[in-house]
Amino acid sequence: MNRLTSRWLALAASLAMLSACGGGSSSETAATPPPNSAAPPCETTDNEPNPNDDQCGVVAVSFTDADGDFLSYSVDVMALRLERADGSKVELLPTQTRVDFAQYVELSELVTSAVVPNGRYVRGEITLNYAGADVQVEKDGVAQVATVVDESGAPLSQFTLAINLDSRGIVIAPGVPAFVQIDFDLAASHEVDLDATPITAIARPVLLGSPELIDDRDFRVRGPMLEVNSNESYYRIALRPFQDRSARRGSARVYVDQDTHFLVNGESLQGSAGLQAMSALPAGTATVAFGTYVRADHKFTAAEVRVGDSVPGGDKDGLHGVVVARSGNVLTVKGASLDRDGSATFRDTITVTLDEETKVYKPRLGRDDQGLAAISVGQRIRALGEVSVDSSSETQFSADIVLLQLSSAAGSVNQQLLGELTIDLQAMSGVRASAFDFAGTGIDSANDADPENYQIATPNSFVLEHDVGAPVRARGYVSAFGSAPADFNAVSISNYEDSKAKLVVGFGEAGSTTPFVSATETGLVMDLQDDQLGNVHHLLQAGIRVDLLSLAASPMLVPPSDGRDIYAIRSDANVQMFDNYTSFLASLNSRLGNGETVNGFYAQGGYRSDANQFVMRIVVVQM
């Protein structure tokens, strides 16, 4: 990503609050709050809150991150606060905590279930400390340390970021838990200069606050077990996110069903058998669960549960990353995060050794040992074992248990046949295709996976047809080592027609008074022949960048039919937000009619190549 594109993405995310903002409202103006009123005493403990308490309620907070350029972004979170409309503030995190935000690209985590005074909360803030931060980016395929600096070039130390809530805020009411997802959009918050020495990341930090889950990524809940309720199919934990082992952050119920896979002290179990095994363990036993959180029901259901010795950081060390090469029983894992003795560290690559005693499980597809061959190049894994350092000071990992995780393969379509999709591979689970060595993946060397013709097996129920050249993203599991073709077994295939596509256009410092060929209720058409058009005019999908000038015509940008869209216009320090296209369009045309200029345009949504149409979900205009 070039510097100018990064600037536009930083601007975009700073305005694109992923929640509705009523009509149009300026984020720079707010009514002066009344004097602080005394808040009722509310305490966050490991006990379940009283649903009949008319003074205090619960707010659940999760962390996540948008896809970005950072391999590691570990900083200390000093404080996380919410502020009520009356000006009173509550602290949600009781202690300083080290957090690697880069690990939340494919993950959301419940970080607190805090008991706070009832009322409407209108804003929040988070304080970060960069002293001793571990920030790494990729350059020429290798992890490099980056220094985070402010716009003047001075290294960052400690500072506080605003969390922008929408005009409705967050309402805490008795017996009705509230929810907010906080997204520290690393890519949008930084401009990375890979040519600087040392490499720098200029920070314009932005946090997005949403009362809804941003997407369907895995949701993690972890902490020591408090109780097991077999009759209602759940167990309850004391929340201990990150590497925190002591501070009280509330409790949470983890529901299970017959499809939930358990790993209890190394034993693979399924459904009620797993919950029964948990009931025999003492309170305080470590747990971690991955699954889905249904916002409407305030309910977390686990797809995977790990208990006791199966939780990293206890008797066993933990590792997760993507396999980029395999030679015999030796794996090379990239983007590896190590969990050891209660602390997490990042390694660009690490060697993982398997042996005949290593157990391999595919948690979401049964409890049986899959065998060592199930681990192949491109597979995302989590492993339990032991970290050691060899005579050359290289970190090694000996795996006792390997868990195969849902992985992804993204690229453009070469060919589609019944039950098979061949793509020009661009990335796997966020790792660029050029990082992989596919030697040994095929039944013979002639059938080793070819990134330019990567073969994905698709269930026959996938009836959606994909045009040649169309960007797609498959989720599933890599085929067993030495068994290709096919190279990858998909459980789902998605395109970029409804979401995940980005469109960025810049008009330079001077800006344009005529950035659109048309701007009507039907939609917007950018003028790509404008004299002020800058160097940035791209469509981004599946790691593929398309120059808009290469298209037959400028795309029609249309609002979605389901009303899930948000718009912002920024002029100097003033930001005006809109929750509907009509009011946004009226303001935009009025400003242009009054002689204002557009310097940049950013949109996130879906692109439909057959109609050359971009469906707008988030739009930001800088004037």
N, C-alpha and C positions, 0 to 999 in steps of 0.2 A: 504494500500500500504506500503510495507516494505521499509526500508531506502535504500537498494541497488537498488531496482526497481526505487525509486524516483530519485536516482542519475542518472540512465540511462535515465529516462524521461527528467531530466533537461538537460543532454547532448544533447538528441535528439532534443528537441525543440529549444535549443540554436543554432542549425545548420539548422533545418528544416524551412527555409524561404519559406512561402507558395507562391512562385512566381518563375518564370523561371529565371535561371541564365545561360547566354550564355556559352556553352562549359564547360571548366573548368577554374576557376579563383580563386586566393587566396584571402580570405577576409582580410588577414593581410597586403597586399601590395596594394598601390594605388599611382597613379601619383600625384606629388606635384601640388596643384592647383595654378593658376596664382594669382597675387595680386588681392585683392577684387576690383571689379568694382562697381561703384555707381549704386545702384538699383533704378529703377524708383519709384516715390511715389505711393503706392497703399494702399487704405484704405478699411477695412472691415466695412460696415455699414448695416443697416436694409433695404437699398434699393437694388433692383435687379441690378447686375453688367451690365455694358455696353458690349454687345457681340462684338462690333466693336473696343474695346480698344486694340491697338496693343502693349501696354506696360504691361498690367495686365491681369491675368486670374484667374480662380477659382479652388480651390482644396477642395473637400468635404472629411472629415475625420470621420470615425466611430470607436467606441470602441466595443470590444467583448472580450470573455474569453472562454478558453477551460474548459471542465468539470474537477473539482478538488476536493480537500479535505476540502476547506474552506467554512464555513457558512457565514462569513463576512470578508471583506478585505477592510476596509475604510481607505484611506490615502489621503493626500492633493497633488493634481497635481499642481506644482508650475509653470511649463512651458512646452510647446510643440513646438518644432522648426523643421524646414526643412532647409537644406543647399544645395545651388546650386553648380554646378560643379565649378564655379568660386570662391567658398569659402564664398560667402555672405549668411547670414542667415535671416530667417523670423520667427516671432513669430506668432503661430496660436491661442493660447489661451491667451486672454488679462489679465485675473485675476487668482489668486489662487482659486482652486476649490476642494471641498471634493468629492471623488468618491469611491463608493463601487464596486470594480471590481468583487466581487463574484456574484453580481446581474446580470452580463452579461453572465452567463453560458447558458441561454436559450434565449438570447436577444442580438441584436446589436443596437447601438444608434448613430444617426448622431450628432456629437458634435460641428462641425464647418463647415461653408461653406465660407472659407477665401479667400479674394482677395489678390493675391500675384504677384510679378513680374514674367513675363513669363520666361521660360527657363527649363533646365533639373536639377532636384533635385536628388542628389545622396545618401544622408543620412539624418538622423534625430535624435532627442534626446528628451527625456522626463525627467523632474526633479520631483522626488517624495520626500515628507517630511513625516517622520514617527512619528513626535512629535504628541502625542495624537491620534495615530492610533487605530482603533478598529478592531482587527484581532481575529477571533474565529474559532475553529475547533471542530469536533465532536469526543468525546471519550466515549465509553460505552453508546452511545445513547444520550449523554448530551452535550450541547455546553460548551466549555471551552476556556478561553482566552489564546492566544498564543503570545509569544514574538518573534518578527522577529529580527534575529541576522545575522551578517556576518559570514564568514567562521572561523574567530578567536573566535567567540562566543560573540562579543561585540554587544549590541543593535544598530540597524540601526537608523540613524537620517535623514539626507538629502543626496541624491546622485542622479546622473544623469545616465540614461540608454541609450545605443545606440539602435536606431531603424535601423535594417539592411534591406536596400532596395536592390533589385536585380541589376544586372549589367546595366540594361536599365534605372533604376531610374524612376522618375515620371516626365513626360513632361507636362508643363503648357503652353497651346497655346491659342490664342485669340478665344473666342467663343466655346471652347471645354473643358468643365469641366473635371478635373482629379479627381480620387477617390483613397483613400487608407484606408484599414481596418487595424486597429492596434489591435492585440490580445496579451493581457498580460496573458500568459499561466501560471496560478498560480500553477497548479499541477507540471508542468515541471520546474518551477522556484524555487521550494522550496523542502527541505528535512525536513519533519515534524517528530519530536521526541516526541511521545506521552508519553514516559516513563520519560522524563525529568521533573524536578520541578523548575520553572514553565515549561509548555510545550513550546518548541522552534520550530521555523520554520527557518532553515538555508537558507538564500536567495542567490540564484545565478540568479538574475532577468533576464528575457529574454522577449523581445517584438518582435513579428513577424509582418512584414509589407507586406501586399498583395494588389495588384491593383484590386483584385477580391473579391467578397463575399466568405467567407470560406464555408458557408453552407446555408440552407434554413430557418434558424431560424427567428423569428419575428424581424422586424426592427422598431424602435421607433423614432418618431420625435415630439418634443414638444416646445412650446413657445406661446407668445401672438399673437392673430390674427391681421393681418395688413389689409387684404382685402379679399373679396369673389368675384370670377369670375364664375357666374352660367353658362354663355355661354360655357366656356371651362372646366367646371366641376372641379374646383380646388379652394382652398383657400390658401393664402400665410401667413406665420408666420415669426416672428423674432425668430431665434433659441435661446432658453434658456434651454440647457440640464442640467442634474443633478438637483441641487437645486438652480441654478443660476437664478436670477431674473432681472439682470441689464446689465451685460457686453454684448457688441455687438459681435456676432459670425456669422453674416451674416443672410440671409433669405433663406427660402425654400418653394417651392410649394408642396402642398399636394393634389393629385388628388383623386377623389372619383368616384364610379360607383353605379349602382343600387343595388349592393350587400353590399355596405358599411353600417354598423350599426352605428348610432349616439346615443349618450346620451347627450342631450342638456339641461342643468339645471335640470337634473333628468328625462327628458322626452325621451322615447325610440322612435326613428325615423329610417326610412330606405331610402337610396338613395337620390334622389333630394329633398325630403322633409326635410332631415337633413340639406342640404346645404342652402335651403331657410330659415330655422330657424336661421342658422348662420348669414345670410345676414342682419337680423333684429337687430343683436347685435352690440354694439360699438366696434371700434378698441381697441385692448388691452385686449380683453377677453381671458382668459386662454384656451389653447387647448393642447391635447396630442393625438397622433394617433399611431396605430400599423398596420403594413402591410408589403408590399414587396417593395424592391428597385431593379429595373432592371438596372444593371450597363451599359448595352449597350445603353439604352435609356436615362440614367441619369434622371430617373423618379421614384418617390415614389407614390404608390397607397395604400390608406388606406383600411383596412378591418374593423377597429374599430376607431371611433373618439369620444372623450369625450370633452365636452365644458362647460365653465363657472363653476357653482357649482359642476359639475360632475368631475372636475379635483381635485385630492387630494391636500391638503395643503392650500386650500382657506377656504371656509366656512365649508368644511367637511374634516375630517381626512381620510387617505387612508391606506389600508393594502393589502399585497399580500403574499401568502404562499400556503401550501398544507394541506388539512384537513386530520388529522390522526385519529380522533375519533369524534363521534357524540352521544349525549345523549339528546333526545328530541329536543329542539331548542337551544342547546348549542354545539358549535363546539370547538374542539381543533385544532389549526392551527400551524404547525411546519414550521421552516425556515421563520418566519414572518418578513417582513420589514414594518415599520410604517412610514408614511409620515404625518408629523404634523407641522403646522406653518412654512412651508418652510424648514424643516430639516427632514432628514431620519435617523431612528435608527433601529437596528436589535434586535429581540427577538427570542430566541430559540423556545419557544412555547407561545401561547397567547390564551386566551379564547374569543370566539366571540359569542355574544348573538343575536339571531334572534327573531322577533316578527311578529305578523300578518300583520304589515304594511311594513315589509321588502319585497322589490321587487327583483326578481331573473331573470337575463337575460342570454341568451346564444348568445352573440353578433354575432357570425358567422353563426347562424342558425335561424335568424328571430328576430323580435322586441317584441314578446309577452312575458309577465310575465310567467315564467316557474313554479312558485310555490315553496314553501320552501322545498318540498320533493326532488327537483332536486339536492340539495346539499348533496353529500354523501362522504363517506370515500375514500380517494385517489384522490379527485378532486382538481385541482389547481384553486384558486380563486383570484380575486381582489375585494375589498369591499370599500364602502364609508360609513362613519358613524362618530362615536364619540369615542375618547379614554378617558378612565377614570381610576382612581386608587382606588381600594376598601380599606376597613378598614385594611386588612392585607398587604397592599402595593403591591398587585398584579395588573398588568396592565390588563384592560378589554377593549373590543371593542364592541360597540353596532352598528350593521349593519343596515343601511337604504337601501342600494342597494348592491347586490352581483352579480358579473359578472363571469360566468363560463368560464374558459380559456381552450384551448386545453391542454390536459394532456397526459402523456405517461406511459406505463406499459411495463417493460422489463423483460425477463426471458427466460427459455428454454422450448421448446415444449414438452408437454405430449401427446397430441392427437389433431388431426385435423379432423373435420367433416364438412359437408356442412353448411356454415354459422356460424361456431363456431371453436374457437381455444382455447385449454386449455393449460396453461403454469404453470411452477414452477416459481412464481413471485420472482424477485430479487430486484426491485426498482420501484417506481412510481414517476415520475417527479423529479428524483434525490434523493428521500428519500428512505432509505433502507426499505425493506418489514417488517423487525422486528419492525419498529416504529409504525405500524398501528394496530389499534383495530377495527376489522371489525364487531363487535357486532351491530346488528340492520340493517345490509345492506340487508339481505335476506327477503323473504316473511314470513319466520319463522326462528327460530334459527338454524334449520338443514340446511337451505339454505344460511346462512351468507357466505360471500366471504371467500374462503379458499386459502391462499397464495400459498399453495403447489399444488392446482388445480384451478387456477384462470381462470374463464371462460370469454372469449372475443368474443362478437358477431361481425361477420365480414360480410360485404356485399357479396352477392353471386357473385359479379363481381370479387372477389378476387380468382383467379384461381391458383395462385402460391401455389405449394405444399411444405410443410415444414416437414422435417424429424423429428422423435422423438429425442429430445435432442438438436435440433438446436436452437441457440440463435435468438430471434426476439424482435422487439420493435414496439409496437402498439401506434398510436396516436389517440386520440378521447376524449370521455367524459365518466366518471363513470356513471353507471346506477343509477336511482333515489333511494334514501334511502328507504329501505324496499321493494324493487322490484326484487332483484336478485333471481335467475339467469336470464339473464347473468349479470356478474359483471361489464362489461366495454363494451362500444359501440365504435368500431374502425371506423375511417374514412380512415386510412391507416395502412399498415403493412410493415415493412422493415426488411430485414435480414442483416447480416454482410458480405455478399459475395463481395460487391464492396467498402465498406468504413467502418470506425469507429472501425475496429479491430486493435489490437496492438500486436506486437511480440517483445519480449525482450530476449536477450541471453547475458550472461556475461562470460568472460574467465579469471577473476581475474586480479590481478596486473601484474603478469608475462605475461599474454597474450598467444595467440596460433599462431604459424606459419602455422598451417594447420586447420583453423576454418571451412573449407568447404570440403565436400565430393566431390563436383564439383562446378565450377564457370565458366559457359559458356554463350554464347549468348542466350541459351534457358532459363537460370535462375540459381539461387543459391540453393544449398542444404547444410544446416548447419551440421557439424559433431557433433552430440550430444553424441558421445562416446569419444570425445577428452579428453586427460588426464587433460587438463587445464580447463575443463568446470566448471563454478562456480555454485552458488546456484540459480542463476536467469536464468530460461529457460521456459518462460511462453507465452501463448496465451491468450489475454484478449478480451472478447466479452460480452456485455450486463450485465456487473457486474460479469461475470463468468470467473474465472481463471482456465485455463487448463495447466497442466504440459506437456510440449512438449514430455517428456520422456514417457508419457502415450499413445501417439499416436502409431499407427502401424509402422510408419516410419517418418523420418524427412520431414517436408513439403517442396515442391518445391516452391521457391520464384521467381515469374515471373514478368516482367515489364508489365504494362497495354498496351492494344492495342490502346488506344486513345491518348497516349503521355502525359497525365497529371501526370507527375511524376518528382521527384527531388531527388538528391542524394548528400551526403556530406561525405568527409573523413577528419577526424581530426587527426593530429599528433603533439603532444606538443601544441604550440600556433598557429600552422598553420592550416587553414581550406581551403579545396579545394571543390568547388561546381560544380555540373554537372546537366545539364538539360536533359540528355538522358542516358539511361542505357549503351549503347555501350562505351561511353567515360569513364563512371564511372568504368565499368568492366575492361577496359584496364589499368587504373591507379591502381585499386585494385590488379590485378594480378601482375603488375609490382612491386608494393611495397612488396607484399608477396614473390615474387621471389628474391628480394634484402634483404630478411631476416627480414623485419619488422613484428611485431606481432599485432594481433587483440585482443583488450581488451574487446570490447563490440560491440554489433550489435542491432540496433533499427529499426523497420519498422512499418509504419502505412499504412493501406489499407484494403483489404477485404480477408476473408478466406472462401474457398469452401471445405467443409468437404468431399463431394463425391469424389473429385479429390485430396484431401489433398494438396491443392494449395493455396498459399498466394499471392495475387496481390499487388505489391508494389506501393504505392503512394509517400511515403516519406521514405527515408532510410538514416540512419546515422551510420557510422563506426568510432569507436575510435581505433587509432593505436598507 
